[in-house]
């Protein structure tokens, strides 16, 4: 599969996916990201002290985007939205101030789900991914991924909760092959110069770590379940956590082609996975999707692929069932993303095409 939404470029890409982020990976805000540790620490601190934090909840963290859906039950999503109103709903502008997300809730038409068609579609996607050849990264290089993202959140002011959305915005991530160095620039969430993602604790989704993972789908899936079990909230269904974990790797990692193919075959073994006839990514590209519904949260997580090339385009979370006490209506898109470019670059903060 091609990592870049445009046609594959020999020197520039390779598919997206890596293996499950392990315990040290943070949960994303929605995936956006729906982006764990610092975010959760912030939420727990807010609950404990009943105060509004001075900095946005989407502030610097080692790995800003592991789905909080793995760790948080559905009820906690609404609670988190209320606790960090004006925080998770807002973007940092680098000056210590926040700008509330005030757009209308993102909505969509819900595509038809087909459980019987999922294995065949995933088999085709796996074959397409295995057929992609990309450059082999070498020591000192970085994985670069650019995307467009947006989220819809509940916002509570004076005990009144409304649903608002972020403006679709750009996101650029650089990660070293060993996972110890990285950089993030995200419009509205970081300053124009970005924030460091460097840490002494390397990411389990880093290229070097991914290259060591098993490519036998059954063994790989056991590993995914084991790692997601270590971080998920008991109220989050185990199968859903595993599915979401694979999806996180589809978005911001650069696994070898054989591992990419194995991840899709592993996903086919997760109960409840379906094919969706039509889904739209963050920039409006229509495709087919592989999805799984979390009945507890009433949301369906969809991985979107080009209908012809089966290239991974992006991901979204769609409310497909009304849940008690949830502010979201059926058809609400709580998170959407579109990968616009993937590449291997020679230095952090280097944009593909620039001379190092």
Buried (B, 14 or more C-beta within 10 A) or exposed (E): BBBBBEEBBEEBBBBBBBBBBBEBBBBBBBBBBBBBBBBBEBBEEBEEEEEEBEEBBBBBBBBBBBBBBBBBBBBBBBBBBBBBBBBBBBBBBBEEEBBBBEEEBBBBEBBEBBEEBBBEBBBBBBBBBBEBEBBEBEEEBBBBBBBBBBBBBBBBEEEEEBBBBBEBBEBBBBBBBBBBBBBBBBBBBBEEEBBEBBBEEBBBBBBBBBBEBBBEBEEBBBBBBEBBEEBBBEEBBBBBBBBBBBBBBBBBBBBBBEBBBBBBBBBBBBEBBBBBEBBBBBBEBEBBBBBBBBBBBBBBBBBBBBBEBBBBBBBBBBBBBEBEEBBBEEBBBBBBBBBBBBBBBEBBBBEBEEEE
